[in-house]
Amino acid sequence: MALLFIDDDTTGRKVSTYNLTRLGLEIDEAVDGADGLRQFDPDRHEVVITDLKMPGIDGMAVLSTIFKRAPQTPVVVITAFGSVGGAVEAMQAGAWDFIEKPFSRDRLAITVRRALETSRLRRDNRRLRVGKVERPIVAVSEAMTALLTLTDRVASSEATVLITGESGTGKELLARRIHARSPRAEGPFVPLSCAAIPEALLEDELFGHARGAFTGASTARQGRFRAASGGTLFLDEIGELPLGLQGRLLRVLQEGMVDVIGQDRPEALNVRVVAATNRDLEARVEDGVFREDLYYRLNVVRLHAPPLRERRTDIPALTRHFLDTLGGHRLALPDSVAAGLTSMPWRGNVRELRNACERMAILASDGTVRLADLPTLGLSAASSRWLDLLPEGLSLIDLERQVIAYVLSRCEDNVSKAARRLGVPRHILAYRMEKYGLKRVD
């Protein structure tokens, strides 16, 4: 971690940075405001010190930009002697403190130490808040690691994000990650399912109302948009938003203003919107049930959460994560069980897998989870049920692997017992297990 010192006065900057380095601090120097903003890295710079009067991009512009990008970073401004008005203006704009020229080495050291303490306290508090909002996303597959990389890049912007994907793929987890890793992380994360609230109540839920706005409105209602001020509003199942409300949502997104029922004037908003859907919005636009202009306004950046069947390499890691969460790291996961779970269709995606893990954890009386504890995995029904569940069918290779994994789990991974149950020589089963990457025990 370092301190960024921005000043076009070369002599004053060099003297100050020399004194700060003697305190054991790492300093990055910038020759003017433009250079300072190019160098600024919120993950590296704990404190920024900037002169107010500089050619081009002055200290107020530097302060404003840094405050938007990283409001948790203290900015100390340097003002000329007698420029109290400039210092007051900077403090009102978000500056943490100011130093009046000429300043002593001790005055600079005391201010910087206090600013560093504030910065570290803010970062610690932010990490605690982030932990309450963000949920872990298990990613081993190439598809998911690429998605998380893109998600983190998007998080630092203010762009509206549209997250698509089937039900149960973790769209809300992505939305929470965007919020937690954005400059808005200290603000609220407010989720709302557009399908969970009746149409007659949804407008009031979104935009709120003033007291006395209509009969029975004895108290004011804030609404989700205003509740998310300074943070992120997550609109889940946006494809279910009634057509009559889509125009109002579009206006809010375009103008950054909300018309509160019963108020004469619209109210300014400071909210980032992340939307999600499991619907094909392009098809809904073609059908005339979703506004095209709203679709393009939401679809500034799109993230697609892949279904679990397209990220099968994540299944063992997800299973281990869920079992550790549910069983406190005490449950054993045999390789045959992991292999069996990996080969299943999982039409309900990660949500279905978690439910399966919860059932196995509850029924694991000896500390080892088994496929036999899942209700839809009876051996006699395995092929017909799984074939019916997959619209594209199931290959014989996948079916053979599933059957072997299932029988191994029933035989507690004993190869000899499993071979007898399957009616094949032991060496044939051992060959098949090696082919499919299934562990041998005896």
matplotlib code that plots the C-alpha trace (Angstrom):
import matplotlib.pyplot as plt

x = [0.0, 1.1, 0.3, -0.3, 1.1, -0.1, 1.5, 2.8, 5.2, 8.3, 10.3, 7.5, 6.5, 10.0, 10.5, 7.2, 7.7, 11.2, 9.9, 7.1, 9.5, 11.5, 8.4, 8.6, 5.8, 5.8, 5.0, 3.9, 4.4, 2.3, 3.3, -0.3, -4.0, -4.1, -1.0, -2.5, -5.7, -3.8, -1.8, -4.6, -5.3, -7.9, -6.3, -2.9, -3.3, -4.6, -4.4, -4.2, -2.7, -3.4, -2.7, -5.9, -4.4, -2.9, -3.1, -5.6, -7.2, -7.2, -7.5, -11.3, -11.6, -9.1, -11.1, -14.4, -13.1, -11.5, -14.5, -16.7, -14.2, -13.2, -15.2, -13.4, -10.0, -9.2, -8.2, -6.1, -6.0, -3.2, -4.3, -2.5, -2.1, -5.3, -7.4, -10.0, -12.8, -11.2, -10.6, -14.2, -15.4, -13.1, -14.4, -18.0, -17.1, -15.8, -12.1, -11.0, -8.8, -6.7, -3.2, -2.5, 0.8, 3.4, 3.2, 5.8, 7.1, 5.4, 2.0, 2.2, 3.2, 0.4, -2.2, -1.0, -0.9, -4.5, -5.6, -4.0, -5.7, -9.0, -8.3, -7.5, -10.6, -12.8, -11.3, -11.8, -15.4, -15.9, -14.6, -17.0, -20.0, -18.9, -18.9, -22.5, -23.6, -21.4, -21.8, -19.0, -19.2, -17.4, -15.7, -13.3, -14.5, -13.2, -16.7, -17.2, -13.8, -14.1, -17.6, -16.3, -13.4, -15.9, -18.1, -15.3, -14.4, -18.0, -18.4, -16.1, -18.3, -21.7, -23.2, -26.6, -26.1, -28.4, -27.8, -29.3, -29.5, -31.8, -33.4, -31.0, -27.8, -26.8, -27.9, -28.4, -25.0, -23.5, -25.5, -24.3, -20.7, -21.1, -22.4, -19.9, -16.9, -18.2, -17.6, -21.2, -20.3, -21.0, -24.5, -27.5, -28.1, -31.9, -33.3, -36.8, -38.5, -40.8, -42.7, -43.3, -45.5, -49.0, -49.1, -51.5, -48.9, -45.7, -45.8, -46.0, -43.3, -40.9, -41.5, -43.2, -45.9, -46.3, -48.5, -52.1, -51.4, -54.5, -57.3, -55.7, -52.2, -51.9, -48.1, -45.5, -43.8, -40.2, -40.2, -37.3, -35.7, -35.3, -34.4, -31.4, -30.1, -26.3, -26.3, -27.6, -31.2, -31.4, -34.5, -34.9, -37.2, -37.3, -39.0, -42.2, -42.4, -45.9, -45.9, -47.7, -44.8, -42.0, -42.3, -41.9, -38.9, -37.4, -37.8, -36.1, -33.1, -32.9, -33.3, -32.2, -35.4, -38.4, -42.0, -43.2, -47.0, -48.5, -45.4, -45.5, -41.9, -39.7, -37.0, -33.3, -31.9, -28.4, -29.0, -27.3, -29.7, -28.8, -31.5, -31.8, -34.1, -34.5, -36.6, -35.6, -36.1, -35.5, -38.4, -40.6, -39.8, -40.8, -44.0, -44.8, -44.8, -41.5, -40.5, -37.5, -36.2, -36.2, -34.5, -31.6, -31.4, -31.1, -28.7, -25.7, -23.6, -24.8, -23.5, -24.7, -24.7, -24.2, -26.4, -24.7, -24.6, -22.3, -19.9, -19.7, -16.2, -17.6, -19.9, -17.4, -16.2, -19.7, -20.7, -17.8, -18.6, -22.3, -21.4, -18.9, -21.4, -24.2, -22.1, -19.3, -16.5, -17.3, -18.9, -16.9, -17.5, -16.5, -15.1, -17.9, -20.5, -18.8, -18.6, -22.3, -23.4, -21.2, -23.0, -26.5, -28.6, -29.4, -32.2, -32.6, -29.0, -27.0, -30.1, -31.1, -27.6, -27.6, -31.0, -29.5, -26.5, -28.7, -30.7, -27.5, -26.1, -29.2, -29.2, -25.4, -25.7, -22.1, -20.5, -20.4, -22.8, -24.4, -26.2, -28.7, -30.1, -31.4, -35.0, -34.8, -31.7, -33.1, -30.9, -33.9, -35.2, -31.9, -31.9, -35.5, -35.7, -32.5, -33.3, -36.6, -35.1, -32.6, -34.2, -31.1, -31.1, -28.2, -25.3, -24.5, -21.1, -22.6, -25.3, -22.6, -20.6, -23.6, -24.6, -21.1, -20.8, -24.2, -23.4, -20.0, -21.7, -24.1, -21.2, -19.1, -16.6, -15.7, -14.8, -15.3, -18.8, -19.7, -18.5, -20.7, -23.7, -23.1, -22.5, -19.1, -15.6, -13.7, -11.0, -13.6, -15.1, -11.6, -10.9, -14.1, -13.4, -10.0, -11.5, -14.1, -11.7, -13.5, -11.4, -10.5, -10.6, -9.9]
y = [0.0, 3.5, 7.2, 9.3, 12.9, 15.2, 18.7, 20.7, 22.4, 20.2, 21.6, 21.4, 17.9, 16.6, 18.0, 16.6, 13.1, 13.0, 13.7, 11.1, 8.4, 9.0, 7.8, 4.5, 5.3, 4.3, 7.4, 7.7, 11.2, 12.9, 16.1, 17.4, 16.4, 14.5, 12.5, 11.8, 10.4, 8.2, 6.8, 6.5, 2.9, 2.4, -1.0, 0.5, 4.1, 4.4, 8.2, 10.9, 14.3, 16.9, 20.6, 22.6, 25.1, 23.2, 23.9, 21.8, 19.3, 21.1, 19.7, 20.0, 17.9, 15.3, 15.2, 14.7, 11.9, 10.0, 10.4, 8.8, 6.0, 5.2, 7.1, 5.2, 6.8, 9.9, 12.9, 15.6, 18.9, 21.5, 25.1, 28.4, 30.6, 32.4, 30.4, 29.3, 29.5, 26.9, 24.6, 24.9, 24.1, 21.1, 19.8, 20.2, 18.2, 15.3, 16.1, 14.4, 17.3, 20.2, 21.5, 25.2, 26.3, 26.6, 23.6, 22.0, 18.5, 17.6, 19.0, 16.9, 13.7, 14.1, 14.6, 11.7, 9.3, 10.2, 9.8, 6.4, 5.3, 6.4, 4.7, 1.4, 1.5, 2.3, -0.6, -3.0, -1.9, -2.3, -5.8, -6.7, -5.1, -6.8, -10.2, -9.7, -9.0, -11.1, -14.9, -17.2, -18.4, -21.7, -21.6, -24.2, -24.4, -22.1, -20.8, -19.6, -18.2, -16.1, -14.9, -13.9, -12.0, -10.1, -9.5, -7.9, -5.7, -4.5, -4.0, -0.9, 1.0, 2.5, 0.7, -1.0, -4.8, -7.5, -11.0, -13.8, -17.5, -20.4, -20.6, -21.7, -20.6, -18.0, -14.7, -13.0, -14.2, -12.3, -9.2, -9.3, -9.7, -6.7, -4.6, -5.8, -5.0, -1.7, 1.8, 1.5, -1.4, 0.8, 1.5, -0.8, -3.8, -4.0, -7.0, -7.2, -10.0, -8.5, -11.8, -12.1, -9.0, -8.5, -6.0, -3.8, -3.4, -3.4, 0.3, 1.4, -1.1, 0.3, 4.0, 4.6, 7.2, 10.3, 10.5, 11.2, 10.4, 8.2, 7.0, 4.9, 6.3, 7.4, 7.1, 7.6, 4.7, 4.9, 2.4, 0.2, 2.8, 5.3, 2.6, 1.7, 5.3, 5.2, 1.5, -1.1, -2.1, -5.7, -6.3, -10.0, -11.6, -8.3, -10.1, -10.4, -6.6, -5.6, -3.6, -0.7, -0.2, -0.6, 3.0, 4.4, 2.2, 3.4, 7.0, 6.4, 4.8, 7.6, 10.6, 9.4, 10.8, 9.0, 10.3, 9.5, 9.1, 12.1, 14.4, 17.4, 17.2, 14.2, 13.2, 12.7, 9.2, 7.9, 4.2, 1.6, -1.0, -4.6, -6.7, -10.5, -12.8, -16.4, -15.3, -14.7, -10.9, -10.6, -13.0, -11.0, -7.8, -9.6, -10.7, -7.1, -7.8, -6.1, -2.7, -2.6, 0.7, -0.6, -3.8, -1.8, 0.5, -2.5, -4.4, -2.1, -4.9, -8.5, -11.3, -14.9, -17.4, -20.9, -23.8, -26.4, -29.0, -26.7, -26.4, -30.0, -29.6, -27.3, -30.0, -31.8, -28.5, -27.2, -30.4, -30.2, -26.6, -27.4, -30.4, -28.4, -25.6, -28.0, -30.5, -28.5, -30.2, -33.5, -35.3, -37.6, -37.4, -40.6, -40.2, -42.4, -40.1, -37.1, -38.8, -39.8, -36.3, -34.9, -37.0, -36.0, -33.6, -31.0, -29.2, -27.1, -26.2, -25.2, -24.8, -28.4, -29.6, -27.8, -29.4, -32.8, -32.1, -31.1, -34.3, -36.4, -34.5, -35.1, -38.8, -39.4, -41.2, -42.6, -39.4, -40.5, -39.2, -41.7, -41.4, -44.0, -41.3, -39.3, -40.2, -40.2, -42.4, -45.9, -48.2, -49.7, -46.2, -44.5, -44.8, -44.0, -41.0, -39.4, -40.0, -38.3, -35.3, -34.5, -33.0, -34.0, -37.6, -39.3, -41.1, -44.7, -43.7, -41.3, -43.8, -46.5, -44.1, -43.2, -46.8, -47.8, -44.7, -45.5, -49.2, -48.3, -45.9, -48.7, -51.1, -48.5, -48.3, -52.0, -53.1, -56.8, -56.3, -53.9, -56.3, -59.0, -56.7, -55.7, -59.2, -58.5, -59.8, -57.7, -56.7, -55.5, -53.2, -52.0, -51.1, -49.2, -47.4, -46.3, -45.2, -43.0, -41.7, -43.6, -44.4, -48.0, -49.0, -52.7]
z = [0.0, -0.7, -0.6, -3.8, -3.6, -6.4, -6.8, -9.8, -7.4, -8.0, -5.1, -2.5, -3.7, -3.4, 0.1, 1.3, -0.2, 1.2, 4.7, 4.3, 3.1, 6.3, 8.2, 6.4, 3.9, 0.2, -1.9, -5.6, -7.0, -9.7, -11.4, -12.0, -11.7, -15.0, -14.0, -10.6, -11.9, -14.3, -11.5, -8.9, -7.9, -5.1, -4.3, -3.9, -2.6, 1.0, 1.0, -1.6, -1.0, -3.7, -4.2, -5.0, -7.5, -10.5, -14.3, -16.3, -13.9, -10.6, -7.1, -6.9, -10.1, -8.7, -5.4, -7.3, -9.5, -6.6, -4.4, -7.2, -7.9, -4.3, -1.6, 1.1, 0.2, 2.3, 0.2, 1.9, 0.0, 0.1, 0.1, -0.3, 2.8, 3.5, 1.0, 3.6, 1.1, -1.1, 1.8, 3.0, -0.6, -0.7, 2.6, 1.5, -1.7, 0.4, 1.3, 4.5, 5.7, 4.4, 5.0, 4.6, 3.0, 4.2, 6.5, 8.7, 8.5, 11.8, 10.6, 7.5, 9.4, 11.9, 9.2, 7.1, 10.1, 11.0, 7.4, 7.2, 10.4, 8.9, 5.6, 7.3, 9.5, 6.5, 4.6, 7.5, 7.9, 4.2, 4.2, 7.0, 5.1, 1.8, 3.6, 4.7, 1.1, -1.2, -1.2, -2.3, -5.9, -6.5, -9.9, -11.3, -14.9, -17.6, -18.3, -14.7, -14.1, -17.3, -16.2, -12.8, -14.4, -16.5, -13.5, -11.5, -14.4, -14.7, -11.0, -10.9, -13.5, -13.1, -16.1, -15.9, -16.1, -17.4, -16.1, -18.0, -17.3, -16.3, -13.0, -10.2, -12.0, -9.4, -11.0, -7.6, -6.5, -9.5, -8.7, -5.1, -6.3, -8.6, -5.7, -3.1, -5.5, -6.7, -5.2, -4.0, -1.6, 1.5, 0.3, 0.4, -1.8, -2.4, -4.2, -5.7, -7.6, -10.2, -10.3, -6.6, -6.1, -7.6, -10.4, -8.4, -5.7, -7.7, -8.7, -5.1, -4.1, -6.7, -6.6, -3.3, -2.4, -0.3, 2.7, 1.7, -1.9, -2.0, 0.2, 3.0, 2.5, 6.2, 6.0, 3.3, 1.6, 0.5, -2.4, -3.4, -5.7, -2.9, -0.4, -2.6, -2.7, -2.8, -3.5, -6.0, -6.8, -8.1, -10.2, -10.5, -13.1, -15.0, -17.9, -15.8, -15.3, -16.5, -19.7, -18.0, -15.6, -18.2, -19.4, -15.8, -15.3, -18.6, -17.5, -14.2, -15.9, -18.5, -16.3, -12.9, -11.4, -9.8, -9.8, -6.3, -6.2, -4.5, -4.9, -7.2, -8.3, -9.3, -6.9, -8.0, -7.6, -7.0, -7.7, -9.9, -11.4, -12.0, -13.6, -14.2, -16.2, -17.1, -20.1, -23.7, -23.7, -27.4, -28.0, -25.6, -27.5, -30.7, -29.1, -28.0, -24.2, -23.5, -24.6, -27.0, -25.7, -22.2, -23.3, -24.8, -21.8, -19.5, -21.8, -21.5, -20.2, -20.3, -18.2, -18.9, -16.1, -17.7, -16.7, -14.5, -17.3, -19.2, -16.3, -15.0, -13.7, -11.0, -9.6, -7.3, -5.9, -5.5, -3.7, -1.4, -0.6, 0.1, 2.3, 4.3, 4.8, 5.8, 7.8, 9.2, 7.3, 8.8, 5.8, 3.5, -0.2, -2.0, -5.5, -6.9, -5.4, -6.9, -10.3, -10.1, -9.3, -12.1, -14.7, -13.7, -15.8, -13.0, -14.7, -11.6, -11.8, -8.7, -6.6, -7.3, -6.5, -3.2, -2.3, -3.1, -0.9, 1.9, 1.7, 1.6, 4.5, 6.6, 5.8, 6.2, 9.5, 9.4, 8.1, 4.4, 1.8, -0.7, -4.0, -2.7, -0.4, -3.3, -4.1, -7.9, -8.2, -7.8, -10.1, -11.9, -12.8, -13.5, -17.3, -17.9, -15.5, -16.6, -20.3, -19.8, -17.9, -20.7, -23.8, -25.8, -24.4, -22.6, -24.2, -23.4, -22.1, -19.6, -18.6, -18.0, -15.9, -13.8, -13.2, -12.2, -9.9, -8.3, -7.7, -6.2, -3.8, -2.7, -2.2, -0.3, -3.1, -2.8, -6.4, -5.9, -4.4, -7.2, -9.9, -8.5, -8.3, -11.9, -13.1, -14.7, -14.0, -11.5, -14.0, -16.5, -13.8, -12.8, -16.4, -16.7, -13.4, -14.7, -17.9, -16.1, -13.4, -10.6, -7.5, -6.6, -2.9, -2.7]

ax = plt.figure().add_subplot(projection="3d")
ax.plot(x, y, z, "-o")
ax.set_aspect("equal")
plt.show()
